[in-house]
Amino acid sequence: MATYTTEIASDKLVSDNPIHMRLLKAYIAAKPLVGGDVLEVGCGEGRGVEVLLEHATSYLGIDKIGEVVEKLQAKYPAVSFEKAIIPPFSNLKDNTFDTVVSLQVIEHIENDRLFLEEIYRVLKPGGKAIISTPNINHTLSRNPWHIREYKPGELKSICGRIFDIVEAKGIGGNDKVWAYHAANRKSVHKIMRFDILDLQHRLPAAVLRLPYEILNRINRNKLHQQDAESVTAISHEDYLVVDNPEEGLDLFFILYKKNRA
């Protein structure tokens, strides 16, 4: 069963290419930071395993979707995968992992503080976590799959109450990336002008998910039809790690747990 939606984004659908490459870039940016025993929280369709596995001594991927776990286990028999609804990380012991990676997950978590506390708990002293999430300042409309989205300072404040060191960066882009984002924003605004009652913010998320999926897919296909090259020509190299998280389409944070001497 395919799990691709406009929320997850596909590496198989051409119209999803800019979003897929944006998600892929975060894993590529995480690659030099990863080592030792690795935990990926929310392994999804396996972007992380494919990019990061060679840098890991061991790799455990957890995800809430059973079909995803089964598919990845068949593809990577030497890697461990578990189905889990988190937080908490009930089956994981304290001080177990050198690196925890969780990209585009925290925005889906009701209890984000517990989520971060659990990441800290399972990290070994001296370990690090890499997380990413959308920068709400560049969000084009309400995403009904997200519990919340963060401003850079908000996420930094939450992480700073739990982790010993917080390195706040972002995933931005070059002119090609921002041109696509501007075209996307313009197209979304044309759709949203019909929402004169602001239903996107007033209706329950569950009610909005189907229309969001339909309209988002129509919009991505429309952008591809209008200017195919602007969609297909974007690669992960066009997305850039930026030191100022305010300049990122996504927030990209490295979180450290100090050695306790």
N, C-alpha and C positions, 0 to 999 in steps of 0.2 A: 504493500500500500504506500503510495507516495505521500509525503508529508509536506511537500512544498506549498507554500502560500506566499502572498505578497509580504507577509510578516517575516517569514524565514528567508525568502529569496532563493532562487534557483541558479545553479551554474549551468543548467540545461536550457533555460529560456533566455533568448537574446535580449528581450526587453528588460530583464532583471539584471543585466550585466553591470551597470554602474553600482547597484546596491550590493550585488555579490562581491564585486571587487573591493568595495568599501569594507565589507565584513572580513574579507580575506586579508586586507592590509593589516588589520589589528593582529591577526595571528602571525603574519610575517614580522611585524614590529616586535611581537613578544618572543620570537624565536631566539634571539641572542640572550634573552633574560632567563630562559628555561633550562633546567638541568636537574639531575638527580631523580628522585621519586616524584612523579608529577600526577596531580589530580586535576581533571577538567570537570568543572561543574556546569552542566548544560552542554553536552558534547554535540547535540544536534545531528546534522547530517555528516559530521566527520571532518569538517575543515581543519579542526585543530589537530586531530590524530595524524592526518596526512602531512601537515606542515611541521609539527613539533616532535613527532615520535622519535626521530633520529637523535634528538638531543636528550632523551629521557633514559634513565636506567630502568625505570618501570613506569607504567602509564595506566591510570584508572580513569575511565570516563563514566560519568553518571548522567542520566537524563530521565525525565518523567514519562517519555513516550516509549512504550515497550517495543514497538516495531522498529524504532530507531536503534535501540540497544541490540536487538536480535540481528538486524542487518549488519551493524558494525562488528558484532562478535564474529559473524561468518566471514566478513571481509578481512578482519585483523585477529586471527585466532590466538596470536601470542599476547594480545592486549586484553586487559580485564575491563568489562563493562557491567554496570549494574543499573537496574531501574530503581529510581528513588524519587520520592516527593520530598522536597527540602524547602526550608530548614525545618528541624535540625538535621545534621548528618549522623543519623542514629547509629549506623554501622561502622563509623570511622573513629579510630582512637586518637587521643591527643598526640601532638608532636610527631606526626607520621610522614608528612610530605615536605619536600624541599621547595616545591613550586606548586601553587594553585592558580589555575587559569579559569576565568569565568567571564566570557565576553557576551555582551548583549543579553544578560540574564537578570541582573538586579532590578531592572525596571518591571519585571514580572513578579517580583517577590513581595508579598504582603508585609512581612516582618523583615524589613531590610536590615535593621540593626542586628537581629539574631543571625541573619544570613552572614553578615560580616564578622560577627563574633565567632561563628562556627568555622569560618575560613581561618581566622586567627588561631583558634583552638587546635585545628588539625595541622597547622604549619609547624615544622620544626623550628626551634630557636635558630635565628640566622636565615630563615626562609623568607620567601617573597610571594606575593599574590599579584596577578595582573588582571584588572577588570576593565571592561569598557561598557558604555551605555550612551544612548543618544543625549546630545546637548539640547535641552528644551528650547534654548534660544534660537535654534535653527529648525525646530519641528514645524511642519507645514499644516498639520491638523491634529486633532486628538486621535491617538491610536488606541482603540478599545481593547487591544491585547495587553496594554501596559497598565500596571497599577498606578504608576507615577513616572515622571521624568524629572531630571535634576538640572538646576543651574550649576555651573562649575563650583561656586563657593559652597553651595548646599552639600554636594557630595563630598567635597574636601572636609567640611566640618564634621560630617557623620563618620567618615573614615578616620579622621584625626582623633576621635574619641575612643577608638579601638586599637588602631595600629600605631606603632612606635614612630614610624617615618612614613609620610605620604608624599609621593612624587606625582604631581598633577600635570598631565600633558593632554594633548588632544590629537585626533585624527582629522586633519584638514585636507586641503588639496590645492592643485595648481589651477590655472585659468580654465582648463577643460572641465574640471570637476565643478567649479563654481558656476560656469556657464550652464551646465546641465542642471544644477541645483536651482538656478534662477528660472530656467525654463519650466522646471517641475513646479516651482512655487507659483508661477504665473498660471499654469494649467490647473493646479489645485484650487487657486483662488477663483477661477472661472466656474468650477464646480461648486465651491462653497458659497458663492453668492446667492444660490438658491435656498440656502439654509437660513432663511430670514428669522426663524424662531430660535436659532442657535441650538438645534436639537443635538448636535454633536457633543455638547457639554451638558445637556439636560437629561438625555435618555440613558438608561442603564447600558453598561458596556456590552453585555450579552446581546442586546437588541441591535447594537450598531455593528457587530462583527461581520455579518453577512453583507450588508450594503457597503461597508468599508472595503471588504475583499473585492467585491464586484467593481466598485468605482476605482479602486487603486489599480486593479488589473487593466481596466479600460484606459486609465490615464497613462500607465507605463507603455501600453501598446500604441497609444496615440503619439506619445513622444518619440517612439521608435519610428513610426510611420512618417512623422513630420521631418525628422532629421536623423536618419539611421546612423550616420557616422558619429554623431555626438554621443550616441548610446554605445555603439560597438567599439569605438576607438579608445574608450577609457580602460586603462589597466590598473593593477594595484600600484604601479609605479607613479601614477598620477595622484594618488592619495599620499599625504605627507604627515609624518609625526611632527607636531608643533609644540613648542615649549609652553605657549600660552593656551590653556584649555579653552579660553573664551573664543579662540579662533578655530576650534574644532567642530566639525559636524557631529562627531562623537567625542566623548570624554574617554581618556585612556590613562588610567592611574596604575602606578606601581606602588604596592603597599608592603612595608617591611616589618618583620617581627625580629626584634633584636636578640642576640645571644644573651643569656642570663648568666654572667660569670659569677 
